[in-house]
């Protein structure tokens, strides 16, 4: 029992530490960029993803092979436009749905960064060097694994996510979601 409490405490401290990194670094002048200096491309990307989205796809991250995977995204730009706040809630018929929150920012050198916090105590920081055309590639640590993700804007009302996890250099699974804008709340 005490081992489980210690493990949960360690996860909580990890999440709190990531929150401090995710929220603390952008406050430093060297790390953050005011919206007026953000490139039009990155601003357009973040604005294009604003709104509510229904997402459908597949995943192999469960224990049963390829499974249907679905969720809802709610994306809002911060009032000053410096962050895109992303919330994903998994849709499932049984069990507790997975929840994830992300903060997408632009650093002074133009690098895009997404700080991810999940309700399972896992999180990560993904970066993308630049947004090119209608696709961007993101990479970084995610819990004890490494996440490589591609985001593609297919139209103003549809985008696609594909992520692959590796752990200790071994393939650990993927998720793939096509998200369609919900036109009414």
C-alpha positions, -999 to +999 in steps of 0.1 A: +000+000+000+028+024+009+046+017-024+015+026-043+011+059-023+048+067-030+043+059-067+013+082-069+032+109-051+061+106-075+036+109-105+020+139-089+054+156-084+063+149-120+031+165-132+036+195-109+072+198-122+060+197-158+034+224-150+061+246-136+082+240-167+052+245-190+039+276-172+071+290-158+094+291-189+071+311-211+070+339-185+107+345-191+113+372-218+139+351-236+115+321-240+082+337-249+072+357-279+045+383-278+017+377-303+027+406-325+061+389-333+046+354-339+047+345-376+015+346-395+018+309-403+019+298-366-009+322-357-031+309-386-024+273-375-035+279-339-065+299-350-074+272-375-075+247-347-097+268-324-132+254-316-147+221-308-139+189-327-152+153-329-123+129-334-125+093-347-098+068-354-078+038-342-052+030-316-029+001-306-020+016-272-045-006-254-038-043-247-062-057-273-045-048-306-061-023-330-091-007-314-115+021-324-104+054-307-126+084-303-127+117-284-136+153-283-112+183-286-119+218-272-093+243-283-092+279-272-067+307-278-057+325-247-071+361-244-037+376-254-033+350-282+000+337-268-013+301-261-036+276-278-052+257-249-061+222-260-083+198-241-089+162-253-114+139-236-116+103-248-151+089-256-156+054-244-186+032-235-170+017-204-144+027-178-130+061-171-122+083-202-087+095-207-082+133-204-054+154-217-046+191-216-020+209-238-006+244-240+008+253-275+032+282-276+057+298-299+093+303-286+115+332-295+134+312-321+102+302-339+101+267-324+066+255-315+062+238-281+033+218-266+033+210-229+010+180-223-005+169-190-028+139-187-050+127-159-030+095-156+000+114-142+019+112-176+030+142-195+055+154-220+069+184-239+068+181-277+085+205-300+082+212-337+109+233-355+086+250-379+051+247-393+054+238-430+024+241-453-004+220-440+016+196-418+039+197-388+060+171-371+063+170-333+087+150-311+096+147-275+095+127-243+061+115-231+063+099-197+088+071-200+084+069-237+092+090-268+063+104-289+066+113-326+035+130-339+023+144-372-005+170-374-021+177-408-046+204-416-068+188-443-094+217-446-108+245-424-131+219-408-109+188-406-074+179-393-056+146-387-033+135-359-010+104-360+013+096-331+038+068-325+053+059-292+086+041-286+100+030-253+136+019-249+140+021-286+112-003-293+079+004-311+051+007-284+021+015-305+002+043-323-029+064-324-046+080-354-075+104-352-093+124-379-110+154-362-141+172-377-152+206-365-185+206-346-205+235-361-228+239-331-221+236-294 
